Amino acid sequence: MRSKRLLTLLLAAMLLTTACASGETAETETTAADTAAVETEPVETEIKDSLPDADLEGYAYRMLIFGDAERLAQTWSEELNGEIINDAVYNKLTRVEERFNTEITNNDNMGVVDSVDVAKQTILAGDDAFDLVQGHDISMAQASMQSLFYNLYDVPYLDFSMPWWLEATTESMTVAGQMYMMFNNISYNNLAQTRIMFFNKEMMTDMGLEFPYQQVYEGSWTLDSMLSLVEQGYVDTNGDGKKDDGDKFGYISPKYFYAVMEPFKLEPYQRDENGNLFYNLDLDRMMTLTEKYYALLFGNGGYVSAAGDDTFAIFSEGRSMFVYAPFSNAITKFSYGDVVYGILPMPKLDEEQDGYYGGSTDRPLAIPVTAMSHLDNTGLVTEALNVEGYKLVFPAYYETAMKSRYADQSDDATMMELIHDNVIISFTYLFGEYKSAYNIMFENLFAAATPSTDVASWAAKNEKSQIAHVEKLQKFFDEHKAE
């Protein structure tokens, strides 16, 4: 049911995109008001939520969103303006308000800085000032370890079996029956920050190479198969005899490596049969991953650019076969170039891996313990916002990202479905406090003056402190187990 529903949303968005691109404007051009009407129409294959009919009698549901205007826009909109994504966010809010007779507000006076300290101080003072707080991922994780947020399994109406909850992420965030932060469709940041393997369709066509979609369907899309393509992609375009930003590449990467390990499920903070945490770095598989990824970055076709975010301009200009980047780049960076791209998941480590997974970072949401007196209302509106974000905002964001890139969108939609259904927000990344393997290992090894694959030395150096840190985390969850 989950896959069929998501694919329907994506294909519907693609049909609108294709029609616009082919000049069929008579039926697709709409005003902001028309958009509002269209977006609120139910989809025939709509999955029904389990929320009750309820009148909240004007209950004020208060959001506290930390960050800049871009972060705010991912969750909140003041008015319709004719932009597809903004209007979908606005309609998400108004549909919930109208359905349950509630008023959804954003406390913009408190969230003007990107810090959760204000939220922490407010909660510790016992001030019931907001129903939902959203902030920086690791900062929110640290706050959750101070008993400031509700265990989401104790919040009424949150139904984690439904497709608007990310199953792999929910599993990743749960320890001993407890989960204090949520990652869902209230904000589209999760989708925007899901990492995708973009590939240059024209470059591969010119080289007589087949697009790897079929390999994904067959389960044979691995790092080795990607490397065989990458090695064919390098061209010393400027003829200076060395790799630099002026050349053409098989694979391009910046010097930071967000969400690289999650697709390989090499989570060092693991759970035992009772759901309790323990530290276990799978050194053999981590070494295999490091060596294969090193070959992608520093082998014949790969290149690690010192240019930071400008790295993505190289792909946008059609000068790299592959780049691993947030889905948001389709809107913020690649749409300004001429590159025609496709979507793939990060390859498997090997064919024995059980599936393809998407790595992501997100701005987590939490419900403060000060919401105790109105927890039913808070839970009801929270779930409803998640539902409408899934139904309205997800397809709108996808449509915008894929506009004018519609040549093989049925395959790309399937790839996006596969990635989205298996998105992992890493517990180790969030709770490792900038010290875990997910946060610093590749940076330490690959961004060094002399890049290295010496995982064994890195692991030995950090093992003692990491074990102690995981034990500290487990102590918190032990102290908060339900009696």
C-alpha positions as CSV (number, residue, x, y, z in Angstrom):
1,M,0.0,0.0,0.0
2,R,2.8,2.4,0.9
3,S,4.7,2.0,-2.4
4,K,1.6,2.2,-4.6
5,R,0.4,5.4,-2.8
6,L,3.8,7.1,-3.1
7,L,4.3,6.2,-6.7
8,T,0.8,7.5,-7.5
9,L,1.8,10.9,-6.0
10,L,5.0,11.0,-7.9
11,L,3.6,10.0,-11.2
12,A,0.7,12.5,-10.9
13,A,3.3,15.2,-10.3
14,M,5.3,14.1,-13.3
15,L,2.2,14.2,-15.6
16,L,1.7,17.8,-14.7
17,T,5.4,18.6,-15.2
18,T,5.4,16.8,-18.6
19,A,2.3,18.7,-19.8
20,C,3.8,22.0,-18.8
21,A,7.1,21.2,-20.5
22,S,5.4,20.2,-23.7
23,G,3.4,23.4,-23.9
24,E,0.0,22.1,-22.8
25,T,-0.7,25.2,-20.8
26,A,-4.5,25.6,-21.3
27,E,-5.4,23.2,-18.5
28,T,-2.4,23.4,-16.3
29,E,-1.8,27.1,-15.7
30,T,-3.4,28.2,-12.5
31,T,-3.6,31.2,-10.2
32,A,-2.8,31.0,-6.5
33,A,-6.5,30.6,-5.7
34,D,-6.9,27.8,-8.3
35,T,-3.9,26.1,-6.8
36,A,-5.5,26.1,-3.4
37,A,-8.6,24.5,-4.8
38,V,-6.7,21.9,-6.8
39,E,-4.4,21.0,-3.9
40,T,-7.2,20.3,-1.5
41,E,-9.0,17.9,-3.8
42,P,-8.7,14.3,-2.5
43,V,-6.7,11.8,-4.5
44,E,-8.7,8.7,-5.6
45,T,-6.2,6.3,-4.2
46,E,-5.9,8.3,-1.0
47,I,-4.9,6.3,2.1
48,K,-7.3,7.2,4.9
49,D,-5.8,8.2,8.2
50,S,-7.1,6.8,11.5
51,L,-7.8,10.2,13.1
52,P,-11.3,10.8,14.6
53,D,-13.8,13.4,13.7
54,A,-13.1,16.1,16.3
55,D,-13.9,19.8,16.9
56,L,-11.1,21.4,18.9
57,E,-13.1,24.5,19.4
58,G,-10.5,26.9,18.1
59,Y,-7.6,25.3,20.0
60,A,-4.3,27.2,19.3
61,Y,-1.6,24.8,18.2
62,R,1.7,26.7,18.5
63,M,4.8,25.9,16.6
64,L,8.3,27.0,17.5
65,I,10.7,26.7,14.5
66,F,14.3,27.6,14.9
67,G,16.3,28.8,11.9
68,D,16.4,31.2,9.0
69,A,13.7,32.0,6.5
70,E,14.5,29.0,4.3
71,R,14.1,26.6,7.3
72,L,10.8,28.3,8.3
73,A,9.4,28.0,4.8
74,Q,9.9,24.2,4.9
75,T,7.3,24.0,7.6
76,W,5.3,27.2,7.6
77,S,3.6,29.6,5.2
78,E,1.7,32.7,5.9
79,E,-0.2,33.0,2.6
80,L,-0.7,31.7,-0.9
81,N,1.7,33.3,-3.5
82,G,1.3,31.0,-6.6
83,E,4.5,29.1,-6.0
84,I,3.8,25.4,-6.0
85,I,5.8,24.4,-2.8
86,N,4.8,27.4,-0.7
87,D,1.1,26.9,-1.6
88,A,1.3,23.2,-0.7
89,V,2.7,24.1,2.7
90,Y,0.0,26.7,3.2
91,N,-2.7,24.2,2.2
92,K,-1.3,21.6,4.5
93,L,-1.9,24.1,7.4
94,T,-5.3,25.3,6.4
95,R,-6.7,21.8,5.7
96,V,-5.8,20.8,9.2
97,E,-7.3,24.0,10.7
98,E,-10.5,23.5,8.8
99,R,-10.9,19.8,9.5
100,F,-10.4,20.1,13.3
101,N,-11.4,23.8,14.0
102,T,-7.9,24.6,15.3
103,E,-5.7,27.6,14.8
104,I,-2.0,26.9,13.9
105,T,0.5,29.6,14.7
106,N,4.2,30.0,14.6
107,N,6.0,31.7,17.5
108,D,8.4,33.7,15.3
109,N,9.5,35.8,18.3
110,M,11.1,32.9,20.0
111,G,12.6,31.2,16.9
112,V,14.5,34.0,15.3
113,V,17.9,32.4,16.1
114,D,19.0,28.9,15.2
115,S,19.4,27.7,18.8
116,V,17.3,25.4,20.9
117,D,18.5,27.1,24.1
118,V,15.4,29.3,24.2
119,A,13.2,26.2,24.0
120,K,15.2,24.5,26.7
121,Q,14.9,27.5,29.1
122,T,11.2,27.8,28.4
123,I,10.5,24.1,29.1
124,L,12.7,24.0,32.2
125,A,10.8,27.0,33.6
126,G,7.6,25.0,33.1
127,D,6.2,27.5,30.6
128,D,3.6,25.9,28.3
129,A,4.5,28.1,25.3
130,F,4.4,25.7,22.3
131,D,3.1,22.4,21.2
132,L,5.9,21.5,18.7
133,V,9.5,22.6,18.5
134,Q,11.9,22.1,15.6
135,G,15.6,22.8,15.6
136,H,19.1,21.7,14.6
137,D,19.5,18.0,14.6
138,I,22.3,17.3,17.0
139,S,21.3,20.2,19.3
140,M,17.8,18.7,19.5
141,A,19.3,15.3,20.3
142,Q,21.2,16.8,23.1
143,A,18.1,18.5,24.4
144,S,16.2,15.2,24.3
145,M,18.7,13.7,26.7
146,Q,17.7,16.3,29.3
147,S,14.1,15.0,29.7
148,L,12.6,17.9,27.9
149,F,10.5,16.1,25.3
150,Y,7.8,13.5,25.4
151,N,8.3,9.9,24.5
152,L,6.4,9.9,21.2
153,Y,5.1,6.4,21.8
154,D,3.1,8.0,24.7
155,V,1.5,10.7,22.5
156,P,-2.0,10.0,21.4
157,Y,-2.9,9.7,17.7
158,L,0.6,9.2,16.3
159,D,0.3,6.2,14.1
160,F,3.8,5.0,13.1
161,S,2.4,2.2,10.9
162,M,1.2,4.7,8.3
163,P,3.2,5.7,5.2
164,W,3.8,9.3,6.3
165,W,6.1,8.0,8.9
166,L,9.6,6.9,7.7
167,E,9.8,3.3,8.8
168,A,13.6,2.9,8.8
169,T,14.1,6.2,10.6
170,T,11.5,5.4,13.2
171,E,13.3,2.1,13.8
172,S,16.7,3.9,14.0
173,M,15.4,6.4,16.6
174,T,13.7,3.9,18.9
175,V,15.6,2.6,22.0
176,A,13.9,0.5,24.6
177,G,10.4,1.6,23.5
178,Q,11.4,5.3,23.5
179,M,11.7,7.9,20.8
180,Y,11.9,11.6,21.6
181,M,12.3,13.2,18.2
182,M,10.2,12.8,15.0
183,F,11.2,13.1,11.4
184,N,8.2,13.3,9.1
185,N,6.3,15.3,6.6
186,I,5.3,18.3,8.8
187,S,8.5,19.7,7.3
188,Y,9.8,18.9,3.8
189,N,13.4,19.3,5.1
190,N,13.7,15.6,5.3
191,L,12.9,15.1,1.6
192,A,15.0,18.1,0.7
193,Q,18.0,16.7,2.6
194,T,17.7,13.1,1.5
195,R,20.8,12.3,-0.4
196,I,20.4,11.1,-4.0
197,M,22.9,9.7,-6.5
198,F,22.3,12.1,-9.4
199,F,23.7,11.0,-12.8
200,N,24.2,12.8,-16.1
201,K,22.0,11.2,-18.7
202,E,23.5,13.0,-21.7
203,M,27.1,12.2,-20.7
204,M,26.3,8.5,-20.3
205,T,24.3,8.5,-23.6
206,D,27.2,10.1,-25.5
207,M,29.6,7.5,-24.1
208,G,27.2,4.6,-25.1
209,L,26.6,3.6,-21.5
210,E,23.3,2.2,-20.2
211,F,21.5,4.0,-17.4
212,P,21.8,1.9,-14.3
213,Y,18.0,1.6,-13.5
214,Q,17.9,-2.0,-14.5
215,Q,20.7,-2.8,-12.2
216,V,18.8,-1.3,-9.3
217,Y,15.7,-3.4,-10.2
218,E,17.8,-6.5,-10.3
219,G,19.6,-5.7,-7.0
220,S,23.0,-5.6,-8.7
221,W,23.7,-1.8,-8.4
222,T,26.8,-1.9,-6.2
223,L,29.8,0.3,-5.5
224,D,31.8,-1.9,-7.8
225,S,29.4,-1.5,-10.7
226,M,29.3,2.2,-10.2
227,L,33.1,2.4,-10.1
228,S,33.3,0.6,-13.5
229,L,31.2,3.5,-14.9
230,V,33.1,6.2,-13.0
231,E,36.5,5.1,-14.3
232,Q,35.3,5.8,-17.8
233,G,34.3,9.4,-17.1
234,Y,37.5,11.3,-16.6
235,V,38.7,13.7,-19.3
236,D,41.6,16.1,-18.8
237,T,39.6,18.8,-20.5
238,N,42.0,21.7,-19.9
239,G,45.0,19.5,-20.9
240,D,47.2,20.5,-18.0
241,G,48.0,16.9,-17.1
242,K,46.4,16.9,-13.7
243,K,43.0,16.6,-12.1
244,D,41.5,20.0,-11.2
245,D,38.2,21.8,-11.2
246,G,38.5,22.5,-14.9
247,D,38.2,18.8,-16.0
248,K,35.4,16.3,-16.6
249,F,34.9,13.5,-14.1
250,G,33.1,10.2,-13.4
251,Y,32.3,11.2,-9.8
252,I,32.7,14.5,-8.0
253,S,32.5,15.2,-4.3
254,P,33.1,18.0,-1.8
255,K,35.4,17.5,1.2
256,Y,32.5,16.7,3.5
257,F,30.6,13.4,3.6
258,Y,27.1,13.8,5.0
259,A,24.8,10.8,4.9
260,V,27.3,8.5,3.2
261,M,27.3,5.6,5.6
262,E,23.6,5.3,6.3
263,P,22.8,3.5,2.9
264,F,25.1,0.7,4.0
265,K,23.5,0.2,7.4
266,L,26.8,0.4,9.2
267,E,25.4,1.9,12.4
268,P,27.9,1.5,15.2
269,Y,25.4,2.4,17.9
270,Q,23.4,-0.9,17.7
271,R,20.5,-2.6,19.6
272,D,20.6,-6.0,21.3
273,E,17.7,-8.4,21.4
274,N,16.1,-6.3,24.2
275,G,16.4,-3.1,22.3
276,N,19.2,-1.7,24.4
277,L,22.2,0.1,23.0
278,F,25.7,-1.2,22.6
279,Y,28.7,-0.1,20.6
280,N,29.8,-2.3,17.7
281,L,31.8,-1.0,14.8
282,D,31.7,-3.7,12.1
283,L,35.4,-3.2,11.2
284,D,35.5,-5.6,8.3
285,R,32.6,-4.1,6.4
286,M,33.6,-0.6,7.4
287,M,37.1,-1.2,5.9
288,T,35.5,-2.6,2.8
289,L,33.3,0.4,2.4
290,T,36.2,2.8,3.0
291,E,38.4,1.2,0.4
292,K,35.6,1.1,-2.2
293,Y,34.6,4.7,-1.5
294,Y,38.2,5.8,-1.6
295,A,38.4,4.2,-5.1
296,L,35.4,6.2,-6.2
297,L,36.9,9.5,-4.8
298,F,40.6,9.1,-5.7
299,G,40.6,6.5,-8.4
300,N,40.8,7.1,-12.2
301,G,37.5,8.9,-12.6
302,G,36.9,10.5,-9.2
303,Y,37.7,13.9,-7.8
304,V,37.4,15.6,-4.4
305,S,37.1,19.3,-5.0
306,A,38.3,21.9,-2.5
307,A,35.6,24.2,-3.8
308,G,33.0,23.1,-1.3
309,D,29.4,23.7,-2.5
310,D,30.8,24.9,-5.8
311,T,31.5,21.3,-6.4
312,F,27.8,20.9,-7.4
313,A,28.3,23.5,-10.1
314,I,30.6,21.1,-11.9
315,F,27.8,18.6,-12.2
316,S,25.3,21.3,-13.1
317,E,27.6,22.3,-16.0
318,G,27.5,18.7,-17.3
319,R,31.1,17.9,-16.3
320,S,30.6,14.9,-14.0
321,M,28.8,11.6,-14.6
322,F,27.7,11.2,-10.9
323,V,27.3,13.3,-7.8
324,Y,25.9,12.4,-4.4
325,A,23.9,15.3,-3.2
326,P,20.7,16.4,-1.3
327,F,17.6,16.2,-3.4
328,S,17.2,20.0,-2.8
329,N,20.0,20.5,-5.3
330,A,17.6,19.7,-8.0
331,I,15.9,23.0,-7.2
332,T,18.6,25.2,-5.7
333,K,21.6,24.3,-8.0
334,F,21.0,21.9,-10.9
335,S,17.9,23.8,-12.3
336,Y,20.1,26.7,-13.4
337,G,22.3,24.6,-15.7
338,D,21.6,22.5,-18.8
339,V,22.3,19.1,-17.3
340,V,19.6,16.5,-17.8
341,Y,19.9,14.2,-14.8
342,G,18.4,11.0,-13.5
343,I,18.0,9.7,-9.9
344,L,19.5,6.6,-8.4
345,P,20.0,5.3,-4.8
346,M,23.4,5.1,-3.3
347,P,24.7,1.7,-4.5
348,K,24.9,-1.3,-2.2
349,L,28.1,-2.3,-0.6
350,D,27.7,-5.7,-2.3
351,E,24.9,-7.8,-3.7
352,E,24.5,-9.5,-0.3
353,Q,23.2,-6.2,1.2
354,D,19.4,-6.6,1.8
355,G,18.3,-3.5,0.0
356,Y,18.9,0.1,-1.0
357,Y,18.6,2.8,1.7
358,G,18.6,6.6,1.6
359,G,20.8,8.7,3.9
360,S,19.3,11.9,5.1
361,T,19.8,14.8,7.6
362,D,16.8,16.6,8.9
363,R,15.5,19.2,11.4
364,P,13.8,17.0,14.0
365,L,10.5,17.9,15.7
366,A,9.6,17.2,19.3
367,I,6.7,17.7,21.7
368,P,7.7,19.4,25.0
369,V,6.8,17.9,28.3
370,T,5.0,21.1,29.1
371,A,2.2,20.0,26.7
372,M,0.9,17.6,29.3
373,S,-2.5,19.3,29.9
374,H,-3.4,19.2,26.2
375,L,-1.5,16.2,24.9
376,D,-4.6,14.8,23.0
377,N,-5.0,18.0,21.0
378,T,-1.2,18.3,20.4
379,G,-1.0,14.7,19.2
380,L,-4.1,15.0,17.0
381,V,-2.9,18.1,15.1
382,T,0.7,16.8,14.9
383,E,-0.4,13.6,13.1
384,A,-2.8,15.6,10.9
385,L,0.0,17.9,9.8
386,N,2.1,14.9,9.0
387,V,-0.7,13.4,6.9
388,E,-1.3,16.5,4.9
389,G,2.4,17.2,4.3
390,Y,2.7,13.7,2.8
391,K,-0.3,14.1,0.6
392,L,0.2,17.7,-0.5
393,V,3.8,18.9,0.0
394,F,5.7,15.8,-1.0
395,P,4.3,15.6,-4.6
396,A,4.6,19.4,-5.0
397,Y,8.2,19.4,-4.0
398,Y,9.0,16.4,-6.4
399,E,7.2,18.2,-9.2
400,T,9.2,21.3,-8.8
401,A,12.5,19.4,-8.5
402,M,11.9,17.4,-11.6
403,K,10.5,20.2,-13.8
404,S,12.0,19.9,-17.4
405,R,13.8,16.7,-16.5
406,Y,11.0,14.4,-17.6
407,A,12.6,12.1,-20.2
408,D,12.7,9.0,-18.0
409,Q,10.6,10.1,-15.1
410,S,8.8,6.9,-14.6
411,D,12.1,5.3,-13.7
412,D,13.2,8.3,-11.7
413,A,9.8,8.2,-9.8
414,T,10.4,4.6,-8.9
415,M,13.9,5.4,-7.7
416,M,12.6,8.2,-5.6
417,E,9.9,5.9,-4.1
418,L,12.6,3.3,-3.3
419,I,14.8,5.9,-1.6
420,H,12.0,7.6,0.3
421,D,10.5,4.4,1.6
422,N,13.9,3.5,3.1
423,V,15.3,6.8,4.4
424,I,17.4,6.5,7.4
425,I,18.2,9.3,9.9
426,S,21.1,7.9,11.8
427,F,20.9,7.5,15.5
428,T,24.6,7.4,15.7
429,Y,24.9,10.6,13.7
430,L,22.5,12.5,16.0
431,F,23.5,11.1,19.3
432,G,27.3,10.9,18.6
433,E,27.7,14.6,19.5
434,Y,30.0,15.3,16.5
435,K,32.4,12.5,17.5
436,S,30.8,9.4,16.0
437,A,32.0,7.5,12.9
438,Y,29.1,9.0,11.0
439,N,30.3,12.5,11.8
440,I,34.1,12.6,11.5
441,M,35.6,9.4,10.3
442,F,35.5,10.1,6.5
443,E,36.5,13.7,7.0
444,N,39.5,12.6,9.1
445,L,40.5,10.0,6.6
446,F,39.7,11.5,3.2
447,A,40.0,15.2,3.8
448,A,43.5,14.8,5.3
449,A,46.6,16.2,3.5
450,T,47.3,12.6,2.6
451,P,44.0,10.7,2.2
452,S,44.0,7.3,4.0
453,T,41.9,4.2,4.3
454,D,43.3,3.3,7.8
455,V,40.0,2.6,9.5
456,A,41.5,0.2,12.0
457,S,43.7,2.9,13.6
458,W,40.9,5.4,13.7
459,A,38.6,2.8,15.3
460,A,41.1,1.7,17.9
461,K,41.8,5.3,18.8
462,N,38.1,6.1,19.4
463,E,36.7,2.8,20.7
464,K,37.1,3.5,24.4
465,S,35.4,6.9,24.4
466,Q,32.6,5.7,22.1
467,I,31.8,2.7,24.3
468,A,31.6,5.1,27.3
469,H,29.4,7.5,25.4
470,V,26.9,4.7,24.4
471,E,26.8,3.5,28.0
472,K,25.9,7.0,29.1
473,L,23.1,7.1,26.5
474,Q,21.8,3.8,27.6
475,K,21.7,4.9,31.2
476,F,19.2,7.7,30.2
477,F,16.9,5.3,28.4
478,D,17.1,2.9,31.4
479,E,16.1,5.7,33.7
480,H,13.1,6.5,31.5
481,K,11.7,3.1,30.8
482,A,8.0,2.7,31.4
483,E,7.3,0.8,34.6
